[in-house]
Every structure is written in structure tokens, then in C-alpha cells.
Amino acid sequence: MARISGEVLGVDEISQPLAQSASRRSAQQWGIILTVTAVGVAIAGMLIGEEGILGFAIAMAGLGIGLILAQVWSDRIAENLPKAAL
């Protein structure tokens, strides 16, 4: 809209789309980190023989997989939206 009216764009307005695309991937990165960490915690829990650690690892893996799936689904929805909706 600023191009049509002839207004000068600031650095914040220009870099805003770049910041939004970087924040979209953070959920998937945290999902991968949580899932891999959960595998390590689960192995440690099995070696120690502590059931509480295994339960925690299962919950952490579920959260990590949920974050990964949420990112995949949100990317799929964003691809299907018409250009005017973005």
C-alpha cells in the first residue's frame, strides 16, 4: 500500500516479512529438538530402570511430534490460501 501512495518504507516494515518467515520454522526446530532429546532421555531411563523418566520421555516425545505436525499442517494451510488472504 505504501508503494501506491508514495510513502517511504522504513527498515522495520521491510524486514517484517523476513522475521515472520523465521518465526514460522521455530516450532518445527523445537519439535525436532524435543523429540531427539526424548529419545536420549528414554534410553537413559531404560538403563537406569526408572519408570518416571520413561513416562517423562514419552510426554516430551509427544510434545515434540505435535510441534512438528503443527508446523507441517500450518505450512500446508498457508500454501492453500489465496494470495489476497496473506
Backbone as ProteinMPNN parsed JSONL, in Angstrom:
{"seq_chain_A": "MARISGEVLGVDEISQPLAQSASRRSAQQWGIILTVTAVGVAIAGMLIGEEGILGFAIAMAGLGIGLILAQVWSDRIAENLPKAAL", "coords_chain_A": {"N_chain_A": [[0.823, -1.183, 0.0], [2.022, 1.181, 0.65], [3.667, 1.708, -1.482], [1.932, 2.442, -3.497], [0.822, 4.82, -2.518], [3.085, 6.366, -2.34], [4.625, 6.614, -0.073], [7.514, 6.464, 2.043], [9.213, 3.542, 2.863], [10.139, 2.116, 5.971], [12.914, 0.525, 7.712], [11.952, -1.361, 9.521], [9.449, -2.041, 8.459], [10.177, -3.212, 6.072], [11.711, -5.416, 6.846], [9.934, -6.964, 8.265], [8.386, -9.129, 6.951], [10.493, -10.978, 6.667], [11.153, -11.597, 9.312], [8.811, -12.841, 10.113], [8.789, -15.202, 8.558], [11.005, -16.485, 9.593], [10.207, -17.008, 12.216], [8.21, -18.84, 11.821], [9.389, -21.312, 11.328], [10.459, -21.974, 13.768], [8.881, -23.535, 15.477], [8.956, -26.074, 14.327], [11.69, -26.625, 14.533], [12.024, -26.674, 17.34], [10.385, -28.839, 17.851], [11.815, -30.95, 16.691], [14.129, -30.855, 18.267], [13.048, -31.451, 20.828], [12.045, -34.05, 20.357], [14.337, -35.575, 19.691], [15.797, -35.223, 22.036], [14.059, -36.487, 23.782], [14.327, -39.14, 23.004], [16.936, -39.67, 23.851], [16.613, -39.277, 26.638], [14.807, -41.319, 27.141], [16.36, -43.578, 26.595], [18.276, -43.307, 28.613], [16.568, -43.565, 30.799], [15.749, -46.226, 30.49], [18.165, -47.558, 30.885], [18.724, -46.894, 33.541], [16.457, -47.854, 34.728], [14.221, -46.583, 35.664], [10.884, -45.821, 35.91], [9.519, -43.406, 35.949], [11.112, -41.6, 34.571], [10.946, -42.659, 32.024], [8.229, -42.225, 31.459], [8.189, -39.435, 31.43], [9.844, -39.016, 29.221], [8.263, -40.065, 27.182], [6.121, -38.275, 27.213], [7.483, -35.937, 26.493], [8.37, -36.623, 23.931], [5.912, -36.849, 22.648], [5.044, -34.184, 22.733], [7.039, -33.0, 21.148], [6.647, -34.282, 18.652], [4.085, -33.392, 18.179], [4.53, -30.623, 17.825], [6.032, -30.678, 15.471], [4.169, -31.773, 13.653], [2.181, -29.793, 13.787], [3.505, -27.65, 12.595], [3.876, -28.65, 9.993], [1.206, -28.939, 9.152], [0.335, -26.27, 9.333], [1.944, -25.07, 7.401], [0.952, -26.329, 5.142], [-1.669, -25.363, 5.095], [-1.158, -22.64, 4.741], [-0.093, -22.654, 2.165], [-2.328, -23.256, 0.646], [-3.989, -21.084, 0.897], [-5.541, -18.279, -0.699], [-3.747, -15.687, -2.468], [-4.558, -13.091, -1.741], [-5.456, -13.379, 0.853], [-3.245, -13.578, 2.453]], "CA_chain_A": [[0.0, 0.0, 0.0], [2.892, 2.347, 0.713], [4.197, 1.978, -2.818], [0.897, 3.123, -4.273], [0.654, 6.185, -2.025], [4.341, 7.08, -2.461], [5.278, 6.753, 1.222], [8.818, 5.828, 2.178], [9.168, 2.413, 3.782], [11.225, 2.05, 6.937], [13.602, -0.76, 7.835], [11.073, -2.285, 10.233], [8.399, -2.504, 7.559], [10.77, -4.059, 5.05], [12.217, -6.656, 7.439], [8.864, -7.687, 8.939], [8.117, -10.444, 6.364], [11.611, -11.874, 6.938], [11.038, -12.041, 10.696], [7.689, -13.768, 10.208], [9.15, -16.497, 7.996], [11.95, -17.127, 10.511], [9.493, -17.495, 13.391], [7.376, -19.983, 11.447], [10.182, -22.537, 11.398], [10.945, -22.252, 15.112], [8.101, -24.624, 16.067], [9.477, -27.332, 13.805], [13.014, -26.835, 15.116], [11.844, -27.094, 18.725], [9.824, -30.186, 17.823], [12.917, -31.88, 16.425], [14.984, -30.868, 19.456], [12.364, -32.186, 21.891], [11.938, -35.466, 20.015], [15.658, -36.196, 19.805], [16.123, -35.242, 23.461], [13.217, -37.504, 24.407], [14.931, -40.447, 22.728], [18.072, -39.791, 24.764], [16.099, -39.434, 27.994], [14.209, -42.652, 27.223], [17.463, -44.545, 26.696], [18.812, -43.172, 29.969], [15.58, -44.145, 31.716], [15.795, -47.688, 30.391], [19.407, -48.025, 31.503], [18.604, -46.728, 34.985], [15.323, -48.665, 35.166], [13.268, -45.703, 36.338], [9.676, -45.677, 35.098], [9.127, -41.995, 35.892], [11.878, -40.964, 33.493], [10.368, -43.135, 30.759], [6.967, -41.502, 31.255], [8.537, -38.07, 31.046], [10.37, -39.062, 27.852], [7.13, -40.278, 26.275], [5.395, -36.998, 27.13], [8.315, -34.988, 25.746], [8.331, -37.03, 22.525], [4.593, -36.474, 22.138], [5.037, -32.738, 22.514], [7.904, -32.718, 20.002], [5.971, -34.725, 17.427], [2.967, -32.469, 17.985], [5.038, -29.375, 17.253], [6.409, -30.932, 14.074], [2.94, -31.916, 12.864], [1.518, -28.493, 13.714], [4.212, -26.857, 11.593], [3.579, -29.207, 8.668], [-0.175, -28.596, 8.802], [0.199, -24.832, 9.114], [2.548, -24.795, 6.095], [0.032, -26.808, 4.116], [-2.787, -24.423, 5.047], [-0.668, -21.379, 4.174], [0.075, -22.832, 0.724], [-3.629, -23.333, 0.004], [-4.708, -19.817, 0.988], [-5.362, -17.379, -1.832], [-2.74, -14.642, -2.258], [-5.147, -11.919, -1.101], [-5.672, -13.649, 2.276], [-1.991, -13.453, 3.176]], "C_chain_A": [[0.87, 1.25, 0.0], [3.465, 2.683, -0.648], [3.197, 2.757, -3.656], [0.788, 4.574, -3.829], [1.944, 6.995, -2.086], [5.069, 7.287, -1.149], [6.616, 6.006, 1.223], [8.7, 4.711, 3.214], [10.376, 2.44, 4.7], [11.826, 0.657, 6.984], [12.713, -1.79, 8.516], [10.002, -2.858, 9.321], [8.948, -3.438, 6.496], [11.174, -5.404, 5.632], [11.13, -7.476, 8.118], [8.529, -9.03, 8.277], [9.252, -11.443, 6.6], [11.54, -12.422, 8.356], [9.9, -13.032, 10.853], [8.051, -15.13, 9.654], [10.135, -17.221, 8.896], [11.222, -17.684, 11.721], [8.596, -18.681, 13.064], [8.122, -21.297, 11.604], [10.608, -22.889, 12.811], [10.171, -23.389, 15.773], [8.622, -25.975, 15.594], [10.86, -27.63, 14.388], [12.907, -27.298, 16.565], [11.241, -28.488, 18.797], [10.894, -31.235, 17.596], [13.824, -31.982, 17.649], [14.34, -31.671, 20.578], [12.293, -33.678, 21.605], [13.267, -36.177, 20.172], [16.083, -36.275, 21.275], [15.315, -36.316, 24.18], [13.77, -38.905, 24.171], [16.105, -40.675, 23.67], [17.629, -40.012, 26.204], [15.486, -40.82, 28.174], [15.282, -43.733, 27.348], [18.069, -44.499, 28.096], [17.857, -43.78, 30.991], [15.564, -45.66, 31.678], [17.048, -48.25, 31.049], [19.346, -47.944, 33.027], [17.497, -47.63, 35.531], [14.272, -47.867, 35.907], [12.068, -45.452, 35.43], [9.232, -44.215, 34.965], [9.849, -41.257, 34.78], [11.337, -41.402, 32.141], [9.054, -42.428, 30.446], [7.199, -40.069, 30.817], [9.035, -38.024, 29.61], [9.239, -39.257, 26.842], [6.329, -38.993, 26.108], [6.174, -35.976, 26.31], [8.315, -35.337, 24.257], [6.985, -36.671, 21.894], [4.481, -34.995, 21.852], [5.88, -32.37, 21.296], [7.253, -33.101, 18.691], [4.773, -33.826, 17.136], [3.392, -31.147, 17.381], [5.427, -29.55, 15.788], [5.169, -31.023, 13.199], [2.192, -30.596, 12.731], [2.176, -27.605, 12.669], [3.904, -27.339, 10.183], [2.17, -28.82, 8.237], [-0.332, -27.096, 8.558], [0.849, -24.416, 7.794], [1.61, -25.2, 4.973], [-1.164, -25.868, 3.971], [-2.363, -23.112, 4.41], [-0.467, -21.482, 2.67], [-1.26, -22.804, -0.003], [-4.421, -22.047, 0.073], [-4.51, -19.0, -0.28], [-4.39, -16.261, -1.48], [-3.298, -13.439, -1.515], [-5.343, -12.12, 0.397], [-4.398, -13.493, 3.083], [-1.708, -12.0, 3.381]], "O_chain_A": [[0.497, 2.267, -0.585], [3.723, 3.853, -0.931], [3.577, 3.633, -4.434], [0.672, 5.468, -4.667], [1.902, 8.211, -1.899], [6.033, 8.05, -1.097], [6.804, 5.037, 0.486], [8.158, 4.911, 4.301], [11.491, 2.743, 4.275], [11.308, -0.276, 6.369], [12.714, -2.961, 8.136], [9.684, -4.044, 9.408], [8.257, -4.361, 6.064], [10.998, -6.433, 4.98], [11.399, -8.608, 8.518], [8.394, -10.018, 9.0], [8.994, -12.64, 6.722], [11.839, -13.596, 8.578], [10.004, -13.969, 11.644], [7.653, -16.141, 10.234], [10.113, -18.45, 8.965], [11.594, -18.75, 12.211], [8.257, -19.454, 13.96], [7.52, -22.301, 11.982], [11.078, -24.003, 13.042], [10.749, -24.14, 16.558], [8.717, -26.916, 16.383], [11.159, -28.782, 14.702], [13.619, -28.214, 16.976], [11.555, -29.246, 19.714], [10.885, -32.288, 18.234], [14.24, -33.078, 18.024], [15.008, -32.486, 21.215], [12.463, -34.489, 22.516], [13.319, -37.274, 20.729], [16.659, -37.274, 21.706], [15.824, -36.979, 25.084], [13.687, -39.762, 25.052], [16.249, -41.762, 24.228], [18.203, -40.839, 26.912], [15.626, -41.429, 29.234], [15.129, -44.684, 28.114], [18.343, -45.541, 28.692], [18.29, -44.436, 31.938], [15.387, -46.31, 32.709], [16.999, -49.296, 31.697], [19.856, -48.824, 33.72], [17.584, -48.114, 36.659], [13.511, -48.424, 36.697], [12.213, -44.936, 34.322], [8.629, -43.843, 33.958], [9.272, -40.391, 34.122], [11.276, -40.6, 31.21], [8.797, -42.072, 29.296], [6.499, -39.55, 29.947], [8.696, -37.107, 28.862], [9.266, -38.669, 25.761], [5.906, -38.657, 25.002], [5.589, -35.233, 25.522], [8.265, -34.442, 23.413], [6.929, -36.24, 20.743], [3.893, -34.592, 20.849], [5.481, -31.522, 20.499], [7.297, -32.339, 17.725], [4.481, -33.533, 15.976], [2.699, -30.603, 16.521], [5.177, -28.669, 14.965], [5.118, -30.422, 12.127], [1.628, -30.309, 11.675], [1.492, -26.888, 11.939], [3.694, -26.53, 9.28], [1.957, -28.419, 7.093], [-1.067, -26.698, 7.654], [0.358, -23.502, 7.132], [1.489, -24.496, 3.97], [-1.621, -25.606, 2.859], [-3.113, -22.53, 3.626], [-0.652, -20.493, 1.96], [-1.324, -22.372, -1.154], [-5.43, -21.913, -0.618], [-3.43, -19.024, -0.872], [-4.23, -15.929, -0.305], [-2.579, -12.82, -0.731], [-5.392, -11.143, 1.144], [-4.468, -13.293, 4.295], [-0.689, -11.647, 3.975]]}, "name": "protein", "num_of_chains": 1, "seq": "MARISGEVLGVDEISQPLAQSASRRSAQQWGIILTVTAVGVAIAGMLIGEEGILGFAIAMAGLGIGLILAQVWSDRIAENLPKAAL"}
